[in-house]
Amino acid sequence: NPKPTDEEIRIGISGNLCRCTGYNMIVKAIKTASKKGDGIW
């Protein structure tokens, strides 16, 4: 998904990572990575 929403990211990583981090930095990193893929998808 080249433009995932926060909710889509959280659903995608749920059950795979510990929620104790709050996911905020992880969600931000995934959004940044998805933007770097523009034109590749």
Phi, psi and omega in degrees: 000111184288343179223067182288144174277166177303318181296317179298320178295312181298321177294318181296325182263353181298139181083350181254336182229155178291132180282354184298341178279346183081356176066352188303310181290328179292315178299316179299317180295320179294318178297318178298315180296322181293327178291327179290344179269001180306131180092343179272328186289000000 
